[in-house]
Amino acid sequence: MDIQTCVPGGGAPSRVFVSQSHFFNCPPELRQAVDGVAEPTEMDDNLHLDIEPISGVVVHAKSRSQISLGVISGGLGAFKNLPNVIVPMIWMNVGTSHYHHGAQ
């Protein structure tokens, strides 16, 4: 998700992007353009919800997100050969559990 529409007043476009971790569900070219980014897996990088079937209440949720920075080659001599790439900067794990282990 490109969050540039979040810039108030239509300022300079943002180069910050939000996705699932390891570019899960993104075109593979994004991950392959950066050395060291692991292959995403359904188990580790997808949203997971456990829903109690009678009440429909979410009893467990887990999500992992990634914030990345878009790097664009420019006119500076040292960086002019740098490819345009989206670089992961931070991963966030978010989860909650409302399951009581002793419940019958």
N, C-alpha and C positions, 0 to 999 in steps of 0.2 A: 504494500500500500504506500503510495507516494503521498506524504503529508504536506505537500507544498500549499494546498488550499487552506491550511491552518495559519498561514502568514497573514496577520492583520493588515488591512489596508492594501492588499495586493502588492506587497513589497517584493524584494528579490526572491526568486524561487528557492525553495528549500532543497537541500541535497541530503535530506535525512529520510530514510525509508524504514518502514516497520514490516516485518514478515514473521513467519514461524521460524524457529531455530534451524540452523543449517540450510536455510533456503528451502525448507520442506514445502512442497506444492508450488514451487517457483520453477521457471525454466532452468534446466540443468546448466546452461551457460553461465548463470550467475555464480553458482558454486564452483564450477570448473575454472573460472577466471581468477580465483584467489587460492594460492597455495595453502594447504593445511586445513581446509574446511572439510570436515568429515562428511561422508555420505549420510544423508538423513534417513531415519528409520521411522516407520509407522509407530512403533512402541515408544520411542524416546521423544519424537518431535511433533506428534499430532496431538490435538486436543482430545482429552479423555473425560467422559462423564459417566458416572454410575448413578442410575435413577431407580429409586424404590418403585416397583411396578404398581403397587396399589394406590399410593398417594401421589405419585409422580414427582416426588421431592428429590432433588439432587443430593445424594449422600456423599459423593466424592467427585472432585473435579481437579484436573491437572492440565496446565497449559504452559508452554514454553514459547516465549517470543524473542525476537532479535531486533535490535536497532542497528542500522547500517548507515554508513556515510558514502555518498556518491562522490567519487574523485574524478575530476575532469582534467585532462591534459591541458596545459596552458602555454603561454609564451615564455615562461621562465626557462632559461637555458638548461638547468639541471633537471627539469621535469618535462621538457617538451616531448620526450619519447615515452612518457608514462601513458599507458593505455587508460581509456575511460573504464572505470570499474566501480562496483559497489562493494565496499569493504565492511564486514561485520565489526561492530564496535563493542556491543554488550549483549549478553543473553540474560533473560529474566525468566525465572521459574515461579509460577503462581499456582497455588493449590489450596484446597480446603477439604476437610473430611468431617462429616457429621455422623459417622458410623460409631455406634457404641458396641464395643466388642462383647459385652455381657448381655446384650439385648436378646430376647427370645422371639 
